[in-house]
Amino acid sequence: MTTEPDALHTLARTHLPADLADRWTGLLRPAAHLRRAGAADPVVGRLGGLPRLSEGMDWPVWEGHGPLAFVAEVDCAALPGDRLDIPLPAAGRLAFFYYGDEDDDALVDTADPDTWAGARVLHLPAAPADAPERPAPAGLAPYPEVPLTAHMGPSAPDFDLPALTAAFGEGAFPDAFERAIWGHQSGVAHQIGGHAQSVQGAVEIVVAHGALGGRDVSWEDPRLEREAGRWVLLAQFDSDEDADMMWGDGGALYWLIRPDDLAAGRFEKAIFTWQCC
């Protein structure tokens, strides 16, 4: 496990007055940034391939549409859980599935609970490395497998995050600083914990909207800001050419969960959303 250079603190000190830089960096959160593992890197998970599901466990299916694609798996024991600020399980694996059939018009919509079965996260028991993989259901082609390693580093809050606006007000940061942060976050971004690297604004707001009722809730509802603060990023998986994954037009998949549900292992309470350019 390695630690990424602290570029975010450097960018803040470069573009912001000292007091503002200190306040902003105080909102950074630790994250496990996942990258393709090199030959000498410790492997903590993988994109694609085939999952090792427990005996008797069904492959996740969206009723009326079909089986979900296996997106990724991470080994909880191999992740730096003691260096993150979310209560990950100490053991087992987290497996992420998503219905991404481009030939089907069905979309998983965070505002429509009837579609939430199109994305799942499962906590699976620890399995030996030689445990058999579950063959994909007929007609479902697995993504190419890409081993992942983790680099610890801070993560920055989205500039649309309600907590940031509440702390600093609107327009507190110069455009040059915002552009520098966006430039730092460019490239493939798979991640466990920390602040989500959004594509189209704070995903916490989108998930809060879904949690409060989705389409029946106004985006101006005053409850949204408080509800957004109750959700943390569990995982995000970006579009990745190595794994032949493309979410919309260069987008990303996100799973968020409330910390108490995460601590209790209630992964069925996680809410999924996705964004693209």
C-alpha positions as CSV (number, residue, x, y, z in Angstrom):
1,M,0.0,0.0,0.0
2,T,1.4,3.4,-1.0
3,T,0.5,7.0,-0.2
4,E,-0.1,9.4,-3.1
5,P,1.8,12.8,-3.0
6,D,-0.3,15.4,-1.3
7,A,-1.1,17.5,-4.4
8,L,-4.3,18.9,-3.1
9,H,-2.6,20.7,-0.2
10,T,-0.1,22.1,-2.7
11,L,-2.8,23.3,-5.0
12,A,-4.7,25.0,-2.1
13,R,-1.6,26.8,-0.9
14,T,-0.8,27.9,-4.5
15,H,-4.2,29.3,-5.4
16,L,-5.8,30.4,-2.1
17,P,-5.0,32.7,0.8
18,A,-3.4,30.8,3.7
19,D,-6.5,30.9,5.9
20,L,-8.9,29.8,3.2
21,A,-6.4,27.1,2.1
22,D,-6.3,25.8,5.7
23,R,-10.1,25.7,6.0
24,W,-10.5,24.0,2.6
25,T,-7.9,21.3,3.3
26,G,-9.7,20.7,6.6
27,L,-12.5,19.2,4.6
28,L,-10.4,16.7,2.7
29,R,-11.1,13.1,3.3
30,P,-8.9,10.0,3.0
31,A,-9.6,7.7,0.1
32,A,-8.2,4.5,-1.4
33,H,-7.6,5.4,-5.0
34,L,-7.6,2.2,-7.1
35,R,-5.3,1.8,-10.1
36,R,-4.2,-1.0,-12.4
37,A,-1.8,-3.1,-10.4
38,G,1.8,-3.5,-11.7
39,A,3.8,-6.7,-11.4
40,A,5.2,-5.7,-8.0
41,D,2.0,-4.1,-6.6
42,P,-0.2,-5.7,-3.9
43,V,-3.6,-6.5,-5.4
44,V,-6.6,-5.4,-3.4
45,G,-9.3,-6.1,-6.0
46,R,-10.2,-6.2,-9.7
47,L,-12.3,-4.8,-12.4
48,G,-14.3,-7.3,-14.5
49,G,-13.7,-11.0,-14.9
50,L,-16.0,-13.4,-13.1
51,P,-17.1,-13.3,-9.4
52,R,-16.6,-16.0,-6.9
53,L,-20.1,-16.2,-5.5
54,S,-21.0,-18.3,-2.5
55,E,-22.5,-21.7,-3.0
56,G,-26.3,-21.3,-3.4
57,M,-26.1,-17.5,-4.1
58,D,-27.9,-16.5,-7.2
59,W,-26.3,-14.2,-9.8
60,P,-28.0,-10.8,-9.3
61,V,-30.8,-10.2,-11.8
62,W,-33.0,-7.2,-12.6
63,E,-36.4,-8.9,-12.9
64,G,-37.9,-8.2,-16.3
65,H,-34.6,-7.2,-17.8
66,G,-31.8,-9.7,-17.1
67,P,-28.6,-10.4,-15.2
68,L,-26.4,-7.6,-14.0
69,A,-22.9,-7.3,-15.2
70,F,-20.1,-7.9,-12.7
71,V,-18.2,-4.6,-12.5
72,A,-15.6,-5.0,-9.7
73,E,-14.6,-6.7,-6.5
74,V,-12.4,-5.5,-3.6
75,D,-10.9,-7.5,-0.8
76,C,-11.9,-5.7,2.5
77,A,-8.9,-7.2,4.4
78,A,-6.5,-5.9,1.8
79,L,-7.9,-2.4,1.8
80,P,-6.5,0.2,4.3
81,G,-9.7,0.3,6.4
82,D,-7.9,1.7,9.4
83,R,-6.8,4.7,7.3
84,L,-10.2,5.4,5.8
85,D,-13.0,7.3,7.7
86,I,-15.8,4.9,6.7
87,P,-16.5,1.7,8.6
88,L,-15.6,-1.0,6.0
89,P,-15.9,-4.6,7.0
90,A,-12.7,-6.1,8.3
91,A,-13.0,-9.2,6.1
92,G,-14.8,-10.6,3.1
93,R,-15.2,-9.0,-0.4
94,L,-17.4,-6.3,-1.8
95,A,-18.8,-7.2,-5.2
96,F,-20.4,-4.6,-7.4
97,F,-22.9,-5.4,-10.2
98,Y,-24.7,-3.1,-12.7
99,Y,-27.2,-3.5,-15.5
100,G,-25.4,-1.9,-18.4
101,D,-27.1,-3.5,-21.4
102,E,-26.8,-0.8,-24.1
103,D,-29.3,-2.7,-26.2
104,D,-32.0,-2.2,-23.6
105,D,-33.5,1.2,-23.0
106,A,-33.8,0.5,-19.3
107,L,-31.7,2.8,-17.1
108,V,-31.1,2.7,-13.4
109,D,-32.6,6.0,-12.2
110,T,-31.8,7.2,-8.7
111,A,-35.1,9.1,-8.6
112,D,-37.1,5.9,-9.4
113,P,-36.8,3.1,-6.8
114,D,-38.5,0.7,-9.2
115,T,-35.2,0.7,-11.2
116,W,-32.8,0.3,-8.2
117,A,-32.6,-3.5,-8.7
118,G,-30.4,-2.7,-11.7
119,A,-27.4,-2.1,-9.4
120,R,-26.2,-4.1,-6.5
121,V,-23.4,-4.4,-4.0
122,L,-22.9,-7.7,-2.2
123,H,-20.7,-8.4,0.8
124,L,-19.3,-11.9,0.2
125,P,-17.4,-14.1,2.6
126,A,-13.7,-14.4,2.2
127,A,-12.7,-17.0,-0.4
128,P,-9.4,-18.7,-1.2
129,A,-7.7,-17.4,-4.3
130,D,-8.4,-20.8,-6.0
131,A,-12.1,-20.7,-5.3
132,P,-14.1,-21.4,-8.5
133,E,-15.5,-18.5,-10.4
134,R,-19.1,-18.4,-11.2
135,P,-19.7,-18.6,-15.0
136,A,-21.6,-15.7,-16.4
137,P,-25.3,-16.2,-17.3
138,A,-26.0,-17.0,-21.0
139,G,-25.7,-14.0,-23.2
140,L,-23.7,-11.9,-20.7
141,A,-20.1,-11.3,-21.8
142,P,-17.8,-10.6,-18.8
143,Y,-15.6,-7.5,-18.9
144,P,-11.9,-8.1,-19.3
145,E,-10.2,-8.6,-15.9
146,V,-7.9,-5.8,-14.6
147,P,-6.1,-6.3,-11.2
148,L,-6.3,-3.3,-8.9
149,T,-3.9,-1.9,-6.3
150,A,-4.6,0.9,-3.9
151,H,-2.9,4.2,-3.2
152,M,-3.9,6.2,-0.2
153,G,-4.4,9.9,-0.7
154,P,-6.8,12.8,0.2
155,S,-9.9,13.5,-1.8
156,A,-11.5,16.9,-2.4
157,P,-15.2,17.8,-1.8
158,D,-17.2,18.7,-4.9
159,F,-17.7,22.4,-5.3
160,D,-21.4,21.8,-5.4
161,L,-21.4,19.9,-2.1
162,P,-23.8,21.5,0.4
163,A,-21.3,21.2,3.3
164,L,-18.8,23.2,1.3
165,T,-21.3,25.9,0.4
166,A,-22.4,26.1,4.0
167,A,-18.9,26.5,5.3
168,F,-17.7,29.0,2.7
169,G,-20.7,30.5,0.9
170,E,-21.3,30.8,-2.8
171,G,-18.4,31.8,-5.1
172,A,-15.7,31.6,-2.4
173,F,-13.1,30.0,-4.6
174,P,-11.4,31.5,-7.6
175,D,-11.9,29.9,-11.0
176,A,-8.2,29.1,-11.3
177,F,-8.4,27.0,-8.1
178,E,-11.5,25.1,-9.3
179,R,-9.8,24.5,-12.7
180,A,-6.7,23.2,-10.9
181,I,-8.7,20.8,-8.8
182,W,-10.6,19.5,-11.9
183,G,-7.3,19.1,-13.7
184,H,-5.9,17.1,-10.8
185,Q,-8.9,14.8,-10.8
186,S,-8.8,14.2,-14.6
187,G,-8.1,10.6,-15.7
188,V,-9.5,7.3,-14.7
189,A,-10.8,7.5,-11.1
190,H,-11.7,4.3,-9.2
191,Q,-12.0,4.8,-5.5
192,I,-13.1,3.4,-2.2
193,G,-14.2,6.0,0.5
194,G,-13.5,9.7,0.5
195,H,-15.3,12.4,-1.4
196,A,-16.7,11.2,-4.7
197,Q,-15.1,12.6,-7.9
198,S,-18.3,13.7,-9.6
199,V,-18.8,14.3,-13.3
200,Q,-22.0,16.4,-13.2
201,G,-22.2,17.9,-9.7
202,A,-22.3,16.5,-6.1
203,V,-23.6,12.9,-6.2
204,E,-24.6,13.2,-2.6
205,I,-27.4,15.6,-3.6
206,V,-28.6,13.1,-6.3
207,V,-28.7,10.2,-3.8
208,A,-30.3,12.4,-1.1
209,H,-33.0,13.3,-3.6
210,G,-33.6,9.6,-4.3
211,A,-33.6,8.7,-0.6
212,L,-36.3,11.3,0.2
213,G,-38.7,10.2,-2.6
214,G,-37.1,10.9,-5.9
215,R,-39.5,12.2,-8.5
216,D,-42.0,13.3,-5.8
217,V,-39.4,15.6,-4.2
218,S,-38.5,19.1,-5.5
219,W,-34.9,19.8,-6.0
220,E,-35.5,22.9,-3.9
221,D,-36.7,20.9,-1.0
222,P,-34.8,22.2,2.1
223,R,-34.4,18.7,3.4
224,L,-31.9,17.9,0.6
225,E,-28.9,19.6,2.2
226,R,-29.2,17.8,5.5
227,E,-30.0,14.4,3.9
228,A,-26.9,14.8,1.5
229,G,-24.7,15.1,4.6
230,R,-25.9,11.6,5.8
231,W,-24.4,9.8,2.8
232,V,-20.8,8.8,2.2
233,L,-19.2,7.3,-0.9
234,L,-18.6,3.5,-0.6
235,A,-17.2,3.1,-4.1
236,Q,-16.9,4.6,-7.5
237,F,-15.8,3.0,-10.7
238,D,-14.9,5.1,-13.7
239,S,-15.0,4.3,-17.4
240,D,-11.9,2.4,-18.1
241,E,-10.5,1.3,-21.5
242,D,-8.4,-1.5,-20.0
243,A,-11.6,-3.2,-18.7
244,D,-13.6,-2.2,-21.8
245,M,-16.0,-0.3,-19.5
246,M,-17.7,2.8,-20.8
247,W,-20.5,4.3,-18.7
248,G,-22.5,6.6,-21.0
249,D,-20.1,9.2,-22.5
250,G,-17.0,8.7,-20.3
251,G,-19.0,8.6,-17.0
252,A,-18.7,6.8,-13.7
253,L,-20.7,4.6,-11.4
254,Y,-21.2,5.5,-7.7
255,W,-22.5,3.6,-4.7
256,L,-23.3,5.6,-1.6
257,I,-24.4,4.5,1.9
258,R,-25.2,5.9,5.3
259,P,-22.3,5.1,7.8
260,D,-24.6,3.4,10.3
261,D,-25.9,1.0,7.5
262,L,-22.3,0.4,6.4
263,A,-21.2,-0.4,10.0
264,A,-24.1,-2.8,10.4
265,G,-23.4,-4.5,7.1
266,R,-26.8,-3.4,5.6
267,F,-25.4,-3.2,2.0
268,E,-28.9,-3.5,0.6
269,K,-29.4,0.1,1.9
270,A,-26.7,1.5,-0.4
271,I,-28.0,3.7,-3.2
272,F,-26.5,3.8,-6.7
273,T,-26.2,6.6,-9.1
274,W,-24.2,7.3,-12.2
275,Q,-23.1,10.4,-14.2
276,C,-21.6,11.0,-17.6
277,C,-20.3,13.9,-19.6
